[in-house]
Amino acid sequence: MKSNKANRVQTIVAHVVLIFLSFLCLFFFYILIVNATRSHADLQKGFSAIPGTYFLENLKNVASDGSFPMFRGILNSLIVSTCSAALCTYFSSLTAYGLYAYDFKIKKAAFTFIMAILVMPTQVTAMGFLRLITNMGMYDSLLPLIIPSIASPAVFYFMYSYLQSSLPLSLVEAARIDGSGEFRTFNRIVLPIMKPAIAVQAIFSFVGAWNNYFVPALVIQSKDKMTVPILIATLRGADYMNFDMGKIYMMITVAIVPIIIVYLLLSKYIIAGVTLGGVKE
């Protein structure tokens, strides 16, 4: 009886904590949506938890602003984020599989080199990167925002750790004995096993590319090629004395919709992976 009562108390405490944490996570989204429904004058008056009546007007102001290509910016961010997530997860998985499934002399050196790149800040190599893409004729284009995502040490390390816990090498050896080629083995056997890890990293990579401001601000000059973070920054700084906070909150609200959609599409793979687990020896 005592153990059942203690379990009941633990369950209640756990539910209370989870509800509180959920409230903290969702509260800021609620406030963002509320602010998107208020006018600039209402926002200047201070905080309010009650929605306003300016949602459609703010949306119209953002969409009809000729100096602010909102839909083009969202399309650019979708292209960059989707391509970056796809390239990042596939090639990081491929690299992790190569280091995990093969034994060669410089295996440890290659792993150490990749991990050393992980601790190098982007800002350190910014000027060299800018000079390189300028010499290659890719300045003011979306390619410099997509191609570097092929090499992602953080995603590689996550995939490598996942393979260590989920992929038995005997499965790879069995595929080789059956005559399967290396790329066929990776694409048909290894990738399906890695679906949960790929889904997690695809979400993180998509969000990271979507919210990236530093690199796009460094290489993008044309307004029709700007991504969402740069457009929001230009909307805020276009006229410091005459900006519309309602438009800014509306743009941020519109900008988070694709992220939510991506999460909803990929979350089922994460849940399936946690439920079923990996392949065991």
Disulfide bonds with the S-S distance in Angstrom:
none
